[in-house]
Every structure is written in C-alpha cells, then in structure tokens.
Amino acid sequence: MFSTRRPPDSGNGRLSRALTTLLLLRAGYGYVPYSSMESIIERNKDSYYLALRRTQQVIRKEERNWAPWLVFFLKTMAKQKDNLAAKVKEEQSLRASLPALSRQILELVKTRSEITVKEIEESTGANRNTIKVHVKKLAEQQYLRQVGQGRGARYIIK
C-alpha cells in the first residue's frame, strides 16, 4: 500500500537544502541571504515530497523526468523573490515615514557600514542631542544596532 505520509525527517532534507543554498550563493543568486528558501519549502512540505518522490521514481530509468522537481524548485525560487519584493516594499514604506534626519542617518550607515554619533554630526551638521534621539529611536525600531558603549559606540544596520 502506497502511503502519502511524509518520510521521517532524518536531517538529509535539511542538509540537501543547505547544500542547495550554498550552491545558489556560489552561483551568485542574490536572494538567498535576504529571504529564506527553507521556510517556503517548510510551508509546502507536501508538494516538496511529492515532487521529490515523482522525480526519484524515474531517476534511474532510461526516460528520466526531472520536471516535477524542477517545477517545484523554480516555483520556490519565484516565491522567494516575491517574498523579498514584499519585504522591500514594506521597508520602503516604513522608511518613507521616518523623519528626514533618520533617513539621512540610515543612508550614512549604509555607505560606511558603521558610524558614530560624532561622524553623523560632522556629516549632517545636526545637533548632537537631536542625533542621539534619532539614533535611539532607530535602534528601538530595529533599524540600527549599537556596538560598544559611551563615546566609542558605533552603529550598524541591523
């Protein structure tokens, strides 16, 4: 009797998906670091195992059929791109609602990878206390992360 249940998770699936992610990164696929393919596969496990099973049934035969797996994989990649596009749109909307100085601070951090309050002050000419208020709010809103303490504190994109 043929079961429609998923096979027990032995870790092989996770390993193969991790290797797939590594290969995609090495090939220059830009979406991998920003949107999880693993989570998409997890939400579509039944389709994943069905495509895998259909492909494995004929993999050692003369007439191989890679289509079920390739279609599933390409749909997963398309969904990953769509998820990232939605994240970017949401982020743009959130950033557009930020005060001008906060947006300017985020741009400075992006271009320099990290920045201090003093460097923000020198670049923007804004009041140091005003900058501290904006930086604090940006950290609370998860845009920035503080590294270090006191005058030596630096800020990076979170």
VEXSE-50261 format. One line per field, with one value per residue: residue number from 0; x, y, z of N, C-alpha, C in turn; residue in three letters. Coordinates in Angstrom, 1 decimal. Layout:
<sites>
seq: (NUM,...)
nxx: (X,...)
nyy: (Y,...)
nzz: (Z,...)
caxx: (X,...)
cayy: (Y,...)
cazz: (Z,...)
cxx: (X,...)
cyy: (Y,...)
czz: (Z,...)
type: (ALA,...)
</sites>
This chain:
<sites>
seq: (0,1,2,3,4,5,6,7,8,9,10,11,12,13,14,15,16,17,18,19,20,21,22,23,24,25,26,27,28,29,30,31,32,33,34,35,36,37,38,39,40,41,42,43,44,45,46,47,48,49,50,51,52,53,54,55,56,57,58,59,60,61,62,63,64,65,66,67,68,69,70,71,72,73,74,75,76,77,78,79,80,81,82,83,84,85,86,87,88,89,90,91,92,93,94,95,96,97,98,99,100,101,102,103,104,105,106,107,108,109,110,111,112,113,114,115,116,117,118,119,120,121,122,123,124,125,126,127,128,129,130,131,132,133,134,135,136,137,138,139,140,141,142,143,144,145,146,147,148,149,150,151,152,153,154,155,156,157)
nxx: (0.8,0.6,1.8,0.8,2.0,4.6,8.1,10.0,11.9,15.2,17.2,18.6,17.2,17.3,20.0,20.5,19.0,20.5,22.9,22.0,21.4,24.0,25.2,23.6,24.3,27.0,26.8,26.0,23.4,21.3,19.2,19.3,20.6,18.7,16.1,14.4,14.6,14.2,12.1,10.0,9.9,9.4,6.7,5.5,5.7,4.3,4.0,6.7,7.7,6.2,7.0,9.7,9.5,8.2,10.2,12.3,11.4,11.8,14.4,16.5,15.9,15.7,14.2,14.2,12.6,12.8,11.1,9.0,10.4,12.0,10.1,8.8,11.1,11.7,9.4,9.5,11.8,10.8,8.7,10.3,11.6,9.4,8.6,10.8,10.5,8.1,9.0,10.9,9.3,7.6,9.6,10.5,8.2,8.0,10.4,10.0,8.2,9.8,11.5,13.3,16.0,16.5,16.3,18.5,20.6,20.4,21.1,23.8,24.9,24.6,26.3,28.8,29.0,29.4,29.0,29.6,28.2,29.4,30.5,28.2,27.2,29.2,28.8,26.2,25.7,23.8,22.4,24.0,22.6,20.0,20.6,21.3,18.8,17.4,19.0,18.7,15.9,15.9,17.3,15.6,13.5,14.5,16.2,18.8,21.8,23.5,27.0,29.3,30.0,29.2,31.1,32.5,30.8,29.4,27.3,25.5,23.8,21.0)
nyy: (-1.2,2.2,5.0,8.3,9.8,11.9,11.1,10.2,12.9,12.8,14.5,14.6,15.9,18.6,19.0,18.7,20.8,22.9,22.6,23.1,25.8,26.8,26.3,27.9,30.4,30.5,30.5,33.0,33.8,36.2,36.4,34.7,35.4,37.1,36.2,33.4,30.3,27.9,28.2,28.5,26.1,24.5,25.4,24.2,21.5,19.1,19.3,19.5,16.9,15.3,16.1,15.4,12.7,11.8,12.5,10.9,8.4,7.8,8.3,6.6,5.3,4.8,6.8,9.6,11.9,15.0,17.1,17.4,17.9,20.1,22.0,22.4,23.5,25.8,27.2,27.7,29.3,31.5,32.3,33.0,35.2,36.9,37.1,38.6,40.9,41.9,42.4,44.4,46.4,46.9,47.8,50.1,51.6,51.9,53.3,55.6,56.9,57.8,60.5,63.1,63.4,60.9,59.2,60.1,59.4,56.6,56.2,57.1,55.2,53.0,53.5,53.6,51.4,51.3,53.7,56.6,58.8,61.2,61.2,61.3,63.8,65.4,64.9,65.6,68.0,68.4,68.9,67.4,66.2,66.0,64.2,61.9,61.3,60.5,58.4,56.7,56.1,54.8,52.6,51.4,50.8,48.8,49.3,50.0,48.8,49.1,49.1,48.6,51.0,54.3,57.2,55.9,54.3,52.7,52.5,50.1,48.7,46.9)
nzz: (0.0,-0.9,0.8,1.7,3.5,4.8,4.7,7.6,9.2,8.7,8.7,6.3,4.4,5.3,5.1,2.4,1.4,2.6,1.3,-1.3,-1.0,-0.5,-3.0,-4.6,-3.6,-4.3,-7.0,-7.4,-6.9,-5.8,-3.9,-1.7,0.8,1.9,2.0,3.1,1.6,2.7,4.6,2.9,1.6,3.8,4.4,2.3,2.4,1.7,-1.1,-1.8,-1.0,-2.7,-5.3,-5.1,-4.7,-7.1,-9.0,-8.1,-8.5,-11.2,-11.7,-12.1,-14.4,-17.9,-19.3,-17.9,-15.7,-14.8,-14.4,-12.4,-10.0,-10.8,-11.5,-9.0,-7.6,-9.1,-8.8,-6.0,-5.9,-7.3,-5.5,-3.3,-4.4,-4.7,-2.0,-1.0,-2.5,-1.5,1.1,0.7,-0.4,1.9,3.7,2.4,2.5,5.3,5.9,4.4,6.1,8.1,9.9,8.1,9.0,10.3,8.1,6.7,8.4,8.3,5.6,5.7,7.4,5.9,3.7,4.9,6.5,9.3,12.0,14.0,16.5,16.5,13.9,12.4,13.2,12.1,9.4,8.9,10.2,12.1,15.4,18.2,20.3,19.2,17.2,18.8,19.8,17.5,16.7,18.8,18.6,16.1,16.7,18.6,16.9,15.5,13.3,13.5,15.2,18.2,18.8,21.2,23.9,25.3,24.3,22.4,21.1,18.3,15.4,13.5,10.6,11.3)
caxx: (0.0,1.4,1.5,1.0,2.7,6.0,9.1,10.6,13.0,16.4,18.2,19.1,16.5,17.9,21.4,20.4,18.6,21.6,23.9,21.4,21.6,25.4,25.4,23.0,25.2,28.3,26.5,25.6,22.0,21.3,18.1,19.5,20.8,17.6,14.7,14.6,14.0,13.9,10.8,9.0,9.8,8.7,5.3,4.9,6.4,3.6,4.4,8.1,7.9,5.5,7.9,10.9,9.1,7.9,11.4,13.1,10.8,12.3,15.8,17.5,15.4,16.2,13.4,14.2,11.7,13.2,10.1,8.3,11.3,12.4,8.9,8.7,12.2,11.6,8.3,10.0,12.6,9.9,8.1,11.4,11.8,8.2,8.7,11.7,10.0,7.2,9.8,11.5,8.2,7.2,10.7,10.5,7.1,8.3,11.4,9.4,7.5,10.8,11.9,14.4,17.3,16.6,16.6,19.9,21.4,20.4,21.9,25.2,25.4,24.7,27.5,30.0,28.9,29.2,29.1,29.5,27.3,30.3,30.6,26.9,27.2,30.1,28.3,24.9,25.6,22.7,22.7,24.4,21.5,19.0,21.1,21.2,17.4,17.1,19.7,18.0,14.6,16.2,17.7,14.4,12.7,15.3,16.9,20.2,22.2,24.7,28.1,30.1,29.3,29.7,31.5,33.1,29.7,29.2,26.0,25.5,22.5,20.6)
cayy: (0.0,3.4,6.0,9.7,10.4,12.3,10.3,10.9,13.8,12.3,15.5,14.6,17.0,19.9,19.0,18.9,22.2,23.7,22.5,23.9,27.3,27.1,26.3,29.1,31.6,30.4,30.9,34.5,34.0,37.3,36.5,33.8,36.0,38.0,35.6,32.0,29.3,26.8,28.5,28.3,24.6,24.0,25.6,23.4,20.2,18.0,19.4,19.2,15.5,14.7,16.4,14.6,11.2,11.6,12.5,9.8,7.1,7.5,8.8,5.5,4.7,5.4,8.0,10.4,13.1,16.0,18.2,17.6,18.6,21.4,23.0,22.8,24.3,27.1,27.9,28.1,30.4,32.6,32.7,33.6,36.6,37.6,37.5,39.6,42.1,42.4,42.9,45.7,47.4,47.3,48.6,51.4,52.4,52.3,54.3,56.9,57.6,58.3,61.9,63.2,63.1,59.5,58.6,60.5,58.6,55.3,56.2,57.2,53.9,52.0,53.8,53.4,50.1,51.6,55.1,57.1,60.0,62.3,61.2,61.8,65.2,66.0,64.7,66.3,69.3,68.4,69.0,66.1,65.7,65.6,62.9,60.9,61.0,59.8,57.1,55.8,55.6,53.9,51.3,50.8,50.3,47.7,49.7,50.1,48.1,49.7,48.3,49.4,51.9,55.6,57.9,54.9,53.5,52.7,52.0,49.4,48.3,45.6)
cazz: (0.0,-1.0,1.8,1.3,4.6,4.6,5.4,8.8,8.9,9.2,8.6,5.0,3.7,5.7,4.6,0.9,1.2,3.0,0.1,-2.4,-0.7,-0.7,-4.4,-5.2,-3.2,-5.0,-8.4,-7.5,-6.7,-4.8,-3.0,-0.7,2.2,2.4,2.1,3.3,0.8,3.7,5.2,1.8,1.5,5.1,4.3,1.2,2.5,0.9,-2.5,-1.9,-1.0,-3.9,-6.4,-4.9,-4.9,-8.5,-9.7,-7.7,-9.0,-12.5,-11.8,-12.6,-15.6,-19.2,-19.5,-16.7,-15.7,-13.8,-14.4,-11.1,-9.1,-11.3,-11.4,-7.6,-7.2,-9.7,-8.1,-4.7,-6.2,-7.6,-4.3,-2.6,-5.0,-4.4,-0.6,-0.8,-3.1,-0.5,2.3,0.2,-0.5,3.2,4.2,1.7,3.1,6.7,5.9,3.9,7.2,9.1,9.7,7.2,9.6,10.5,6.8,6.3,9.2,7.7,4.4,6.1,8.0,4.7,2.9,5.7,7.2,10.7,12.1,15.4,16.6,16.0,12.4,11.9,13.4,11.1,8.0,8.7,10.8,13.0,16.8,18.7,21.1,18.2,16.6,19.8,19.9,16.3,16.7,19.8,18.0,15.0,17.4,19.2,15.8,14.9,12.0,13.9,16.4,18.8,19.1,22.1,24.8,25.5,23.2,21.4,20.5,16.8,15.0,12.3,10.2,12.0)
cxx: (0.9,0.9,1.7,1.7,4.1,6.9,9.6,11.8,14.3,17.5,18.8,18.4,17.1,19.3,21.3,19.9,19.7,22.7,23.3,21.6,23.0,25.7,24.8,23.8,26.4,28.0,26.0,24.2,21.8,20.2,18.4,19.7,19.6,16.2,15.0,13.9,13.5,12.5,9.7,8.8,9.1,7.2,4.7,5.5,5.7,4.0,5.8,8.3,7.3,6.4,9.1,10.6,8.9,9.2,12.3,12.7,11.4,13.7,16.8,17.0,15.9,15.5,13.3,13.2,12.0,12.1,9.4,9.2,11.7,11.3,8.8,9.8,12.1,10.5,8.7,10.9,11.8,9.2,9.1,11.6,10.6,8.2,9.6,11.2,8.9,7.9,10.4,10.4,7.8,8.3,10.7,9.4,7.4,9.4,10.9,8.7,8.5,11.1,13.1,15.8,17.5,17.0,18.1,20.9,21.5,21.3,23.4,25.7,25.5,26.0,28.8,30.1,28.8,29.5,29.0,28.6,28.2,30.4,29.3,26.8,28.1,29.5,27.0,24.8,24.5,23.2,22.9,23.3,20.3,19.4,21.0,19.8,17.0,17.8,19.1,16.7,14.9,16.7,16.5,13.5,13.4,16.0,18.4,20.5,23.5,25.7,29.0,29.3,29.9,30.1,32.1,32.0,29.6,27.9,26.1,24.0,22.2,20.0)
cyy: (1.2,4.5,7.4,10.5,10.8,11.3,11.0,11.8,13.3,13.3,15.6,15.7,18.4,20.0,19.3,20.3,23.2,23.7,23.2,25.4,27.7,27.2,27.5,30.4,31.6,30.8,32.3,34.8,35.0,37.2,35.7,34.4,36.7,37.4,34.1,31.1,28.1,27.0,28.2,26.8,24.0,24.2,24.8,22.0,19.1,18.1,19.1,17.7,14.8,14.9,15.5,13.2,11.0,11.6,11.3,8.5,6.8,8.0,7.8,4.8,5.4,6.8,8.8,11.6,14.0,17.1,18.4,18.4,20.0,22.5,23.4,23.8,25.7,27.9,28.4,29.3,31.7,33.2,33.4,35.1,37.4,38.0,38.6,40.9,42.7,43.0,44.3,46.8,47.9,48.1,50.0,52.3,52.8,53.4,55.7,57.7,58.1,59.8,61.9,62.9,61.6,58.8,58.9,59.7,57.2,55.2,56.3,55.9,52.9,52.2,53.5,52.1,50.3,53.1,55.5,58.4,61.2,62.4,61.7,63.3,65.9,66.0,65.5,67.7,69.5,68.5,67.6,65.5,65.2,64.3,61.8,60.4,60.1,58.4,56.1,55.3,54.6,52.5,50.6,50.2,49.3,48.0,49.6,49.2,48.8,48.7,49.1,50.3,53.3,56.3,57.0,54.1,53.7,52.1,51.3,49.1,47.0,44.6)
czz: (0.0,0.0,1.3,2.4,4.2,5.3,6.7,8.5,9.5,9.2,7.2,4.2,4.0,5.1,3.1,0.6,1.6,1.8,-1.1,-2.2,-0.9,-2.2,-5.1,-4.8,-4.1,-6.5,-8.5,-7.3,-5.5,-3.8,-1.7,0.7,2.7,2.5,2.1,2.4,1.7,4.2,4.1,1.6,2.7,5.0,3.2,1.2,1.7,-0.5,-2.8,-1.9,-2.2,-5.1,-6.3,-5.2,-6.4,-9.3,-9.3,-8.2,-10.4,-12.7,-12.4,-13.8,-16.8,-19.5,-18.2,-16.8,-14.6,-13.6,-13.1,-10.1,-9.5,-11.2,-10.0,-7.2,-7.8,-9.1,-6.7,-4.9,-6.5,-6.4,-3.4,-3.1,-4.6,-2.9,-0.3,-1.4,-2.1,0.7,1.9,0.2,0.9,3.9,3.7,2.3,4.5,6.7,5.4,5.0,8.2,8.8,8.8,7.8,9.9,9.2,6.4,7.1,8.7,6.5,4.7,6.6,6.8,3.9,3.6,6.5,8.7,10.9,13.6,15.3,16.1,14.5,11.8,12.0,12.4,9.7,7.8,9.2,11.8,14.5,17.4,19.5,20.3,17.6,17.5,19.9,18.7,16.3,17.7,19.3,16.9,15.6,18.0,18.1,15.0,13.5,12.3,15.1,16.9,19.1,20.0,23.0,24.8,24.2,22.1,20.7,19.0,16.5,13.6,11.9,10.8,11.0)
type: (MET,PHE,SER,THR,ARG,ARG,PRO,PRO,ASP,SER,GLY,ASN,GLY,ARG,LEU,SER,ARG,ALA,LEU,THR,THR,LEU,LEU,LEU,LEU,ARG,ALA,GLY,TYR,GLY,TYR,VAL,PRO,TYR,SER,SER,MET,GLU,SER,ILE,ILE,GLU,ARG,ASN,LYS,ASP,SER,TYR,TYR,LEU,ALA,LEU,ARG,ARG,THR,GLN,GLN,VAL,ILE,ARG,LYS,GLU,GLU,ARG,ASN,TRP,ALA,PRO,TRP,LEU,VAL,PHE,PHE,LEU,LYS,THR,MET,ALA,LYS,GLN,LYS,ASP,ASN,LEU,ALA,ALA,LYS,VAL,LYS,GLU,GLU,GLN,SER,LEU,ARG,ALA,SER,LEU,PRO,ALA,LEU,SER,ARG,GLN,ILE,LEU,GLU,LEU,VAL,LYS,THR,ARG,SER,GLU,ILE,THR,VAL,LYS,GLU,ILE,GLU,GLU,SER,THR,GLY,ALA,ASN,ARG,ASN,THR,ILE,LYS,VAL,HIS,VAL,LYS,LYS,LEU,ALA,GLU,GLN,GLN,TYR,LEU,ARG,GLN,VAL,GLY,GLN,GLY,ARG,GLY,ALA,ARG,TYR,ILE,ILE,LYS)
</sites>
